[in-house]
Structures are given as structure tokens and as C-alpha cells.
Amino acid sequence: MKNIVVLVSGGGTNLQALIDAERRGEINGGKITCVISSKEGVFALERAEKAGIPTVVLPRKEYADKVSYSVALLAELQRQKADLIVLAGFMTILDSCVTKAYPFRIINVHPALIPAFCGDGFYGLKVHEKVLEYGVKVSGATIHFVNEFTDAGAVILQGVVEVLNDDTPEVLQKRIMENVEWKLLPKAVSLFCEDRITIKDGKAYVD
Ligand code: GAR
């Protein structure tokens, strides 16, 4: 059984999707053993507590910079004996001391079709605002491994939705979450825990 540690910063709907999938028996070979939040008082923590999952709060604002935060986070991940780390709406950029310690063992969900609308400054609703500003006709979400560059690790799964003429960022976000993120994130986590993701030439392939 792999220990899955989920990192959150906000509402935690993706965490909820993982909890629900685990409850339905859809996470094969893994168990959510800890939820770590970069912010106090967020709803994701309530979701974890309600599901009986141990929580740790490691507030980003208490650390001077990305490196000192990452060093503390790395120590906590090691304490938790994490086999897989899932960034589920985790809004903090990590230093390479974390990404290098867990190569191809950190999974992120990004709410757009990488390599479009991603990188520094593209997070949460801002991504959907940029998509609507540009006028593209499809968007979606990407489940990918995390490396030392923002949103640049190997892509595992992607799913697409239509962008409609009267979309607001909030409406588009909801369509992408419901149709893609909440389905593909648990699926990718299960594939990882079943050792069904192969890495070749830096790219990820599902067997
Ligand atoms: C989700 O849409 C997730 O894809 C996005 O933030 C939202 C968090 O929602 N993540 C990023 O933008 C990371 N770059 P949640 O807290 O309800 O899961």
C-alpha cells in the first residue's frame, strides 16, 4: 500500500474527489495517509478531518522564502513516509530540494491544457480568465508529474471541455473541475499506485 500525502491550500474539491474515490475502492494500491495545508483554516482541512485523515498545517506565510518553506515541507514529507505526493490546489511553488527528492513521485493538477496557459502566475481562476481573454475554443485540465520547472513535468492525463461564448471564469472553472479534474486526478493517482505509469525519455506513458 503506497502512502499518499495530499498538499492543499484552499477549498479542497480535488482532495474531496480523491477521498470519495478511495471510499468507492477506486484508488488501487494506495491510501491517503496525510493532508498538508499551506494555509490555516481552509475548507480542505475540514474535508480531511471529516474523512478521518490526519492533517498538518505548514503555513507558507511563516517562512521567509521558497527555500526555507521547502526544507520544512521536505522534512514533513519524510516524516510522513510519503510514497506519492499529490498537489491538489496547492498554491505554493516548491524549491528543487523537494522535486529532486521525489522524482516522478509528485503529481499536480493544472486547470488548463499544458503547455498552454501555464507557468508562473497561472493558477486558480487566473488561468480561466486568461483562457477567456484569449478566446480559445477548448480548455481542460492536465495531470502531470512535478519537476523543478513550473507546470513543466511529464504529462500523465489530459481532458478537454468546450469553452462557450457566455462563459465566466467561474463557470468555466466549474465545468473543467466537474468534467475533468475530479475524474482524472483520482484516476492518475490510482494508475501511479498500481505502477501503471512508465517513464521513457522523460515522458509518461500509461500501460
Ligand atoms: C483547481 O482548479 C486546481 O486545478 C487549481 O486550483 C483549483 C483548486 O481547487 N490549481 C492550480 O491552479 C495549480 N496551479 P480545489 O482546492 O477545490 O481543489
Residues whose N, C-alpha, C, O or C-beta is under 5 A from the ligand:
A	BS01	GAR	G10 G11 G12 T13 N14 L15 A88 G89 F90 V109 H110 P111 F122 Y123 G124
